[in-house]
């Protein structure tokens, strides 16, 4: 068991994740408890019609209000604003963002923390495209889109990170607040812009290879509209950074 004086606020934005939420929270609790780090899980549900919030309330009763903090919103308002909302209620000095759909395994969180402590990184980002990182469960088309998006982003934006489109990261709280305040993008491009702005601010970025697994329950929220929006915002970032 490892301990330190820090507290880690884990932001978990959700939308229609009632089947995945009990599993992801159980896994987070398992690995954080075993590691001995102080933490809280902040669930930010955007008015899910499938009853995700009700499931979250049941989980809060099981694990306690100190560990599971519920900060729901009335409607689906976007990922960036979900993080801003979560940060306002976070009591930790480090923020961890992770997807609720089980595509990111919480077993990597202690590795993020150890790497951050080792070199005092401002940001630690999970990477699918370096070292032992990889993607499982995607068809060829999805892999091609992801690889292509990441390649274009690397060429045009020079982010000094191998996985610009990923969303599994650890931030020093003031660093995350400054990066978010600099961002103008919404949706999936938001994650990409975060690292671009981090580079502009001179923040240090460490990377941990992760395995990304496609969701088991529910449906992906990535569609044609998101892809078009990604292309538009990529060109905008290229022109302005």
C-alpha positions in Angstrom: 0.0 0.0 0.0 1.3 3.5 -1.0 0.1 6.7 0.5 0.8 10.4 0.0 -0.5 13.7 1.3 -2.5 14.4 -1.9 -6.2 13.9 -2.7 -7.4 12.8 -6.1 -10.8 13.9 -7.4 -12.0 11.5 -10.1 -14.4 13.1 -12.5 -16.9 10.7 -14.1 -19.2 12.4 -16.6 -22.1 10.1 -17.5 -24.9 9.9 -20.0 -26.9 6.7 -20.3 -24.4 4.6 -18.4 -26.6 2.8 -15.9 -25.1 -0.6 -16.8 -21.5 0.5 -16.8 -21.5 2.8 -13.7 -21.6 0.1 -11.0 -18.7 -1.7 -12.6 -16.5 1.3 -13.2 -17.0 2.6 -9.7 -16.3 -0.8 -8.2 -13.1 -1.0 -10.1 -12.0 2.6 -9.1 -12.7 1.8 -5.5 -10.8 -1.5 -5.7 -7.6 0.0 -7.1 -7.6 3.2 -5.1 -8.3 1.4 -1.9 -5.5 -1.1 -2.6 -3.1 1.8 -3.4 -3.9 3.7 -0.2 -4.5 7.1 -2.0 -7.2 9.5 -0.7 -9.8 10.0 -3.3 -13.4 11.0 -4.2 -15.5 10.0 -7.3 -17.6 12.9 -8.6 -20.4 11.7 -10.9 -21.7 14.3 -13.2 -24.8 13.0 -14.9 -26.3 15.0 -17.7 -30.0 14.1 -17.3 -29.7 10.5 -18.5 -33.1 9.1 -19.4 -32.0 5.5 -18.7 -31.9 6.0 -14.9 -28.1 6.5 -14.5 -28.6 9.0 -11.7 -30.8 6.5 -9.7 -28.0 3.9 -10.0 -25.5 6.5 -8.9 -27.6 7.2 -5.8 -27.7 3.5 -4.9 -23.9 3.4 -5.3 -23.6 6.4 -3.0 -25.6 4.6 -0.4 -23.2 1.6 -0.7 -19.8 3.4 -0.7 -20.8 6.6 1.2 -21.2 10.3 0.4 -17.5 10.9 1.2 -16.4 8.7 -1.7 -19.3 9.1 -4.2 -20.2 12.7 -4.8 -23.2 13.3 -7.0 -23.4 16.6 -9.0 -26.0 16.0 -11.7 -27.1 18.5 -14.3 -30.6 18.9 -15.9 -29.5 18.2 -19.5 -26.7 17.1 -21.8 -24.5 20.2 -21.8 -21.2 18.9 -23.1 -18.0 17.4 -21.8 -16.0 20.6 -21.2 -18.7 22.1 -19.1 -19.1 18.8 -17.2 -15.5 19.1 -16.2 -15.9 22.7 -15.1 -18.9 21.7 -13.1 -17.0 18.8 -11.5 -13.9 20.9 -10.7 -16.1 23.4 -8.8 -17.1 20.6 -6.4 -13.7 18.8 -6.3 -11.9 18.8 -2.9 -8.7 17.1 -4.3 -5.6 18.9 -5.5 -5.3 16.5 -8.4 -8.1 15.8 -11.0 -8.4 12.5 -12.8 -10.7 12.2 -15.8 -11.9 8.8 -17.0 -14.7 7.6 -19.3 -17.6 5.8 -17.5 -18.1 3.3 -20.3 -15.3 0.9 -19.2 -13.1 1.7 -22.1 -10.5 3.0 -19.6 -9.4 0.5 -16.9 -8.9 2.1 -13.4 -6.0 -0.2 -12.8 -3.8 2.4 -14.6 -4.7 5.2 -12.2 -2.0 4.2 -9.6 0.5 4.2 -12.5 -0.5 7.7 -13.5 0.0 8.8 -9.9 3.4 7.2 -9.5 4.7 8.7 -12.7 3.4 12.1 -11.7 5.1 11.9 -8.4 8.3 10.7 -9.9 8.8 13.7 -12.2 6.3 16.2 -10.8 4.5 16.3 -14.2 1.7 18.8 -14.6 -0.3 16.3 -16.7 -0.1 12.5 -17.1 -2.0 11.2 -20.1 -2.9 7.6 -21.0 -1.6 6.7 -24.5 -2.8 4.0 -26.8 -0.1 4.6 -29.3 3.2 4.2 -27.4 4.9 1.4 -25.6 2.5 -1.4 -24.6 -0.6 0.7 -25.3 -3.3 -0.6 -27.7 -6.9 -0.7 -28.7 -9.2 -3.7 -28.5 -12.7 -4.3 -29.7 -12.8 -1.8 -32.6 -13.4 -2.7 -36.2 -11.0 -1.7 -38.9 -13.0 1.4 -39.8 -13.0 2.8 -36.2 -9.3 2.1 -35.8 -8.6 3.8 -39.1 -10.5 6.9 -38.1 -8.8 7.1 -34.7 -5.3 6.5 -36.2 -5.9 9.0 -38.9 -7.3 11.7 -36.5 -4.3 11.2 -34.3 -1.8 11.3 -37.1 -3.3 14.5 -38.6 -3.3 16.1 -35.1 0.4 15.2 -34.6 1.4 16.6 -37.9 -0.6 19.8 -37.7 -0.4 20.6 -34.0 2.9 19.2 -32.7 1.4 18.5 -29.2 4.4 16.7 -27.7 2.2 13.8 -26.8 1.6 10.5 -28.6 -2.2 10.3 -28.1 -3.9 13.6 -28.6 -7.4 12.3 -28.9 -7.5 10.2 -25.7 -9.4 11.2 -22.6 -7.9 9.3 -19.7 -5.7 11.8 -17.8 -4.4 13.1 -14.5 -4.0 16.9 -14.0 -2.8 19.2 -11.2 -6.0 21.0 -10.4 -4.8 24.5 -11.2 -3.3 23.2 -14.5 -6.7 21.7 -15.6 -8.5 24.9 -14.7 -6.1 27.0 -16.8 -6.3 24.6 -19.8 -10.1 24.6 -19.7 -10.2 28.4 -19.5 -8.1 28.5 -22.7 -10.2 26.1 -24.7 -12.9 27.0 -27.1 -13.8 23.6 -28.6 -16.7 21.3 -27.6 -17.3 17.6 -27.8 -14.5 15.2 -28.8 -12.2 17.9 -30.0 -12.1 19.3 -26.5 -9.7 16.6 -25.3 -7.4 17.4 -28.2 -7.4 21.1 -27.5 -6.6 20.5 -23.9 -3.1 19.1 -24.6 -2.5 21.8 -27.3 -3.2 24.5 -24.8 -1.1 22.7 -22.2 1.8 22.9 -24.6 1.2 26.6 -25.2 1.3 27.2 -21.4 4.5 25.2 -21.1 3.0 22.5 -18.9 4.9 19.2 -18.6 3.2 16.0 -19.9 4.1 12.5 -18.9 2.5 9.4 -20.6 1.5 5.9 -19.4 0.7 3.2 -22.0 -2.9 2.0 -21.6 -5.1 -0.6 -23.2 -8.4 0.9 -24.6 -11.3 -1.5 -24.7 -14.5 -0.8 -26.7 -17.6 -0.4 -24.5 -19.6 -3.5 -23.6 -22.9 -1.9 -22.6 -24.6 1.0 -24.4 -23.8 2.6 -27.7 -20.9 4.8 -28.8 -21.6 8.5 -28.9 -19.2 9.1 -31.8 -21.0 9.7 -35.1 -20.7 11.6 -38.4 -21.5 14.9 -36.9 -18.7 14.5 -34.3 -16.2 13.6 -37.1 -17.1 16.7 -39.2 -16.8 18.8 -36.1 -13.4 17.3 -35.3 -12.1 18.2 -38.8 -13.4 21.8 -38.5 -11.8 22.3 -35.1 -8.5 20.7 -36.1 -8.2 23.2 -38.8 -9.1 26.0 -36.4 -6.5 24.9 -33.9 -3.9 24.6 -36.7 -4.6 28.2 -37.7 -4.5 29.6 -34.2 -1.7 27.7 -32.4 
